[in-house]
């Protein structure tokens, strides 16, 4: 059961998200986001609240319940080890090769990953992955809670073929893993979320993975259409969803940057697009907006 401090911190965080969504509708997303990022006192308070919740309250709850495997941090760590140092990357490689043969596409198979895993943690807050020796971590956030997290707006950061020392940039095709853990739901519009996924695709090496953790305390079927729509939309960018797991309070997903865009998009091409949402929605989007024609079942998602 949540204590008073837990409830107060959670309420503050939800209020920040709600205010940003409301401001985006009133003033337009560009103006609202710029104003949001300029509120340093509020962002510092947000960072402190998230740090307290994530590193103490949530982790203590996992320990008390003896369910450490349900920690989002442990899930990401375990899946990265399974994918890069186990047999999973090889299995996915062969699967894509078979798909390529079906569409008359010959794929060049790269060498297996060795050495440390280069991980970009977006919306990191306090750099939780620094404790794992297998990771070479770059941690960024608009509201860092610790000194080892770089102040960076991922929506507007420059992506370069070769990074300069004169300003903060991220290098394309550099990272083995991009982590969006409790990040996409911070963004107030579906367009921003998909744009961030496109950026992640550009930053990943071929066969790199985008790991998405998003909150949801409802049963697995409650928001199934949203999760399926994410898979559909990201397939169009060149991602293949290779892992999905619904835990008590979160969805955990792994998307692989396929060897070829044609391989990833083949799954989407075989689907009936009517069964998916046209944009990268989250459940909160359905609270007080009108959505595109064809995006129905609002009451079941609120």
Secondary structure per residue as TSV (DSSP state, phi and psi in degrees):
chain	resnum	aa	ss	phi	psi
A	1	X	-	360.0	136.2
A	2	X	-	-69.8	138.6
A	3	X	-	-88.7	178.4
A	4	X	H	-61.3	-43.5
A	5	X	H	-61.8	-43.4
A	6	X	H	-58.3	-46.2
A	7	X	H	-65.0	-40.5
A	8	X	H	-65.3	-43.7
A	9	X	H	-65.8	-43.4
A	10	X	H	-63.5	-41.0
A	11	X	H	-63.2	-42.0
A	12	X	H	-62.3	-44.9
A	13	X	H	-63.8	-44.8
A	14	X	H	-62.4	-36.0
A	15	X	H	-67.0	-39.5
A	16	X	H	-60.3	-45.8
A	17	X	H	-62.3	-44.6
A	18	X	H	-63.1	-42.9
A	19	X	H	-63.3	-39.5
A	20	X	H	-65.8	-41.8
A	21	X	H	-64.0	-42.5
A	22	X	H	-65.8	-42.5
A	23	X	H	-64.0	-34.1
A	24	X	H	-65.2	-36.5
A	25	X	H	-72.6	-34.8
A	26	X	H	-77.5	-46.0
A	27	X	H	-112.0	-6.1
A	28	X	-	94.4	147.2
A	29	X	H	-66.4	-38.6
A	30	X	H	-62.8	-47.9
A	31	X	H	-67.0	-43.5
A	32	X	H	-63.2	-42.2
A	33	X	H	-67.9	-41.5
A	34	X	H	-61.4	-45.1
A	35	X	H	-63.6	-41.2
A	36	X	H	-60.0	-46.2
A	37	X	H	-70.8	-16.0
A	38	X	H	-87.7	-10.9
A	39	X	-	-86.1	76.8
A	40	X	H	-64.3	-39.8
A	41	X	H	-62.3	-44.0
A	42	X	H	-65.2	-41.9
A	43	X	H	-66.6	-36.8
A	44	X	H	-64.1	-39.9
A	45	X	H	-65.8	-40.3
A	46	X	H	-62.1	-45.2
A	47	X	H	-60.6	-43.3
A	48	X	H	-64.1	-39.8
A	49	X	H	-65.7	-45.9
A	50	X	H	-63.9	-40.3
A	51	X	H	-60.9	-45.6
A	52	X	H	-64.1	-46.0
A	53	X	I	-62.6	-50.6
A	54	X	I	-72.9	-44.6
A	55	X	I	-86.7	-19.9
A	56	X	I	-118.3	-63.0
A	57	X	I	-65.8	-51.3
A	58	X	I	-64.7	-46.3
A	59	X	H	-65.3	-37.2
A	60	X	H	-63.9	-38.8
A	61	X	H	-62.9	-41.4
A	62	X	H	-60.6	-43.2
A	63	X	H	-64.7	-42.7
A	64	X	H	-63.7	-37.9
A	65	X	H	-86.3	-2.0
A	66	X	T	56.0	42.3
A	67	X	-	-126.5	49.5
A	68	X	G	-58.6	-27.0
A	69	X	G	-65.4	-18.0
A	70	X	G	-88.7	-3.6
A	71	X	-	-65.9	133.0
A	72	X	H	-61.8	-34.3
A	73	X	H	-66.3	-46.3
A	74	X	H	-65.9	-36.5
A	75	X	H	-61.2	-45.2
A	76	X	H	-64.9	-45.1
A	77	X	H	-60.2	-47.7
A	78	X	H	-64.5	-40.0
A	79	X	H	-69.8	-37.8
A	80	X	H	-61.1	-42.0
A	81	X	I	-64.2	-43.2
A	82	X	I	-62.3	-42.0
A	83	X	I	-74.3	-51.0
A	84	X	I	-85.6	-36.4
A	85	X	I	-106.0	-8.9
A	86	X	S	-97.2	-148.0
A	87	X	S	-100.2	-2.3
A	88	X	H	-65.7	-41.6
A	89	X	H	-63.2	-35.2
A	90	X	H	-70.3	-39.5
A	91	X	H	-64.7	-41.2
A	92	X	H	-68.2	-34.1
A	93	X	H	-63.5	-45.9
A	94	X	H	-67.2	-37.1
A	95	X	H	-61.0	-43.5
A	96	X	H	-69.1	-33.8
A	97	X	H	-62.4	-40.7
A	98	X	H	-65.0	-40.4
A	99	X	H	-63.3	-41.9
A	100	X	H	-57.5	-40.8
A	101	X	H	-63.2	-35.1
A	102	X	H	-67.9	-26.6
A	103	X	T	-110.5	20.4
A	104	X	T	59.0	44.4
A	105	X	-	-124.9	121.9
A	106	X	-	-91.6	125.6
A	107	X	-	-109.3	136.5
A	108	X	-	-84.5	123.9
A	109	X	-	-92.1	121.8
A	110	X	-	-76.4	173.0
A	111	X	-	-73.5	154.5
A	112	X	-	-67.2	150.9
A	113	X	-	-68.2	135.3
A	114	X	-	-134.4	157.7
A	115	X	S	82.8	-166.4
A	116	X	-	-69.8	151.8
A	117	X	E	-90.4	120.3
A	118	X	E	-82.4	112.6
A	119	X	E	-117.9	128.3
A	120	X	E	-105.0	117.3
A	121	X	E	-103.6	106.4
A	122	X	E	-93.9	128.6
A	123	X	T	71.8	41.5
A	124	X	-	-69.1	-36.3
A	125	X	S	70.5	-72.8
A	126	X	S	-129.1	16.9
A	127	X	-	56.7	59.6
A	128	X	G	-67.8	-19.2
A	129	X	G	-85.6	-1.5
A	130	X	G	-66.0	-19.4
A	131	X	G	-78.0	-10.7
A	132	X	-	-99.5	121.5
A	133	X	T	-68.0	-20.8
A	134	X	T	-75.3	-12.0
A	135	X	E	-103.8	139.4
A	136	X	E	-105.8	100.6
A	137	X	E	-97.8	134.9
A	138	X	E	-113.6	115.3
A	139	X	E	-111.8	129.4
A	140	X	E	-134.7	153.9
A	141	X	E	-167.1	151.8
A	142	X	S	-77.9	-12.4
A	143	X	S	-141.0	74.3
A	144	X	-	-64.1	138.5
A	145	X	S	-96.7	-17.1
A	146	X	S	-134.5	160.3
A	147	X	T	-68.7	-20.0
A	148	X	T	-88.3	9.9
A	149	X	S	-109.4	125.6
A	150	X	E	-77.8	137.8
A	151	X	E	-72.9	115.9
A	152	X	-	-158.6	133.6
A	153	X	-	-95.1	104.1
A	154	X	T	-62.4	-30.7
A	155	X	T	-60.9	-31.8
A	156	X	T	-120.2	5.8
A	157	X	-	-69.0	145.4
A	158	X	E	-75.4	138.7
A	159	X	E	-113.5	122.4
A	160	X	E	-124.6	155.7
A	161	X	S	-70.1	-28.0
A	162	X	S	-146.1	120.7
A	163	X	-	-73.6	141.4
A	164	X	-	-96.8	159.8
A	165	X	S	-88.5	-9.7
A	166	X	S	-77.4	-23.2
A	167	X	S	-154.3	162.6
A	168	X	-	-72.6	124.8
A	169	X	E	-138.4	164.1
A	170	X	E	-117.5	141.7
A	171	X	E	-93.8	131.1
A	172	X	T	-66.7	150.1
A	173	X	T	54.1	34.2
A	174	X	-	-102.0	-32.7
A	175	X	E	-97.9	144.3
A	176	X	E	-83.9	-29.2
A	177	X	E	-138.9	135.7
A	178	X	E	-117.4	129.2
A	179	X	E	-109.1	124.6
A	180	X	E	-113.8	83.6
A	181	X	E	-103.1	111.0
A	182	X	S	56.8	40.7
A	183	X	-	-111.4	-48.8
A	184	X	G	-62.5	-34.3
A	185	X	G	-72.3	-14.0
A	186	X	G	-69.0	-34.1
A	187	X	S	-75.4	132.6
A	188	X	S	-80.3	-11.9
A	189	X	S	-129.8	149.7
A	190	X	H	-60.3	-34.5
A	191	X	H	-63.4	-41.4
A	192	X	H	-64.4	-39.9
A	193	X	H	-63.5	-45.1
A	194	X	H	-67.7	-36.0
A	195	X	H	-62.6	-39.1
A	196	X	H	-66.7	-36.2
A	197	X	H	-66.9	-36.2
A	198	X	H	-64.5	-40.0
A	199	X	H	-63.1	-41.5
A	200	X	H	-60.4	-41.5
A	201	X	H	-59.1	-43.7
A	202	X	H	-67.8	-28.8
A	203	X	H	-84.3	-19.2
A	204	X	E	-84.1	147.3
A	205	X	E	-71.3	160.4
A	206	X	E	-59.4	134.4
A	207	X	E	76.2	3.9
A	208	X	E	-71.0	166.6
A	209	X	E	-128.4	140.4
A	210	X	E	-99.5	119.1
A	211	X	E	-106.1	121.0
A	212	X	E	-116.1	125.8
A	213	X	E	-120.3	124.3
A	214	X	E	-134.9	140.8
A	215	X	E	-75.3	146.0
A	216	X	-	-173.6	110.9
A	217	X	-	-90.6	-1.8
A	218	X	S	-79.5	171.0
A	219	X	-	-67.8	163.6
A	220	X	T	-60.3	-29.5
A	221	X	T	-86.2	-12.1
A	222	X	T	-60.7	-43.1
A	223	X	T	-119.3	32.1
A	224	X	H	-60.5	-38.4
A	225	X	H	-64.4	-35.8
A	226	X	H	-64.3	-47.5
A	227	X	H	-65.1	-38.4
A	228	X	H	-66.8	-35.7
A	229	X	H	-67.2	-36.2
A	230	X	H	-59.8	-44.9
A	231	X	H	-59.5	-44.0
A	232	X	H	-63.4	-47.8
A	233	X	H	-67.4	-40.0
A	234	X	H	-73.1	-25.6
A	235	X	H	-61.6	-34.7
A	236	X	T	-67.6	-21.0
A	237	X	T	-85.1	-18.9
A	238	X	T	116.4	13.9
A	239	X	E	-101.6	138.4
A	240	X	E	-108.8	125.8
A	241	X	E	-76.1	121.2
A	242	X	E	-115.2	-6.7
A	243	X	E	-154.2	133.3
A	244	X	E	-140.1	132.1
A	245	X	E	-144.7	127.8
A	246	X	E	-99.2	114.6
A	247	X	-	-99.6	-174.7
A	248	X	S	-55.1	-45.1
A	249	X	S	-125.8	7.3
A	250	X	E	-146.3	154.2
A	251	X	E	-99.0	135.6
A	252	X	E	-120.8	125.5
A	253	X	E	-136.3	145.0
A	254	X	E	-122.3	127.7
A	255	X	E	-118.5	126.7
A	256	X	E	-97.0	133.4
A	257	X	E	-74.6	104.2
A	258	X	-	-66.4	162.6
A	259	X	S	-64.6	-22.4
A	260	X	-	-149.9	141.4
A	261	X	H	-58.9	-36.4
A	262	X	H	-63.2	-35.0
A	263	X	H	-67.6	-45.6
A	264	X	H	-67.1	-41.3
A	265	X	H	-76.1	-14.9
A	266	X	H	-59.0	-41.1
A	267	X	H	-60.2	-44.6
A	268	X	H	-65.0	-37.9
A	269	X	H	-63.8	-26.7
A	270	X	T	-86.4	-6.3
A	271	X	S	-92.7	161.6
A	272	X	-	-89.6	109.9
A	273	X	G	-62.9	-17.8
A	274	X	G	-63.5	-27.1
A	275	X	G	-79.7	-2.2
A	276	X	S	-116.1	155.7
A	277	X	-	-73.3	151.4
A	278	X	S	-80.4	-13.9
A	279	X	S	-133.4	169.5
A	280	X	-	-87.3	76.1
A	281	X	-	-79.6	158.1
A	282	X	-	-121.0	162.2
A	283	X	G	-55.0	-35.2
A	284	X	G	-63.4	-24.4
A	285	X	G	-63.9	-22.2
A	286	X	G	-91.2	2.8
A	287	X	S	-70.8	-39.8
A	288	X	S	-151.4	32.8
A	289	X	-	-129.9	159.8
A	290	X	-	-95.3	132.6
A	291	X	-	-109.0	173.0
A	292	X	-	-57.6	151.7
A	293	X	T	-57.8	132.2
A	294	X	T	98.5	-19.9
A	295	X	-	-91.3	89.3
A	296	X	-	-108.1	-164.2
A	297	X	-	63.7	41.9
A	298	X	-	-61.4	-46.4
A	299	X	G	-62.4	-29.9
A	300	X	G	-74.7	-12.1
A	301	X	G	-107.5	-4.0
A	302	X	-	-101.0	360.0
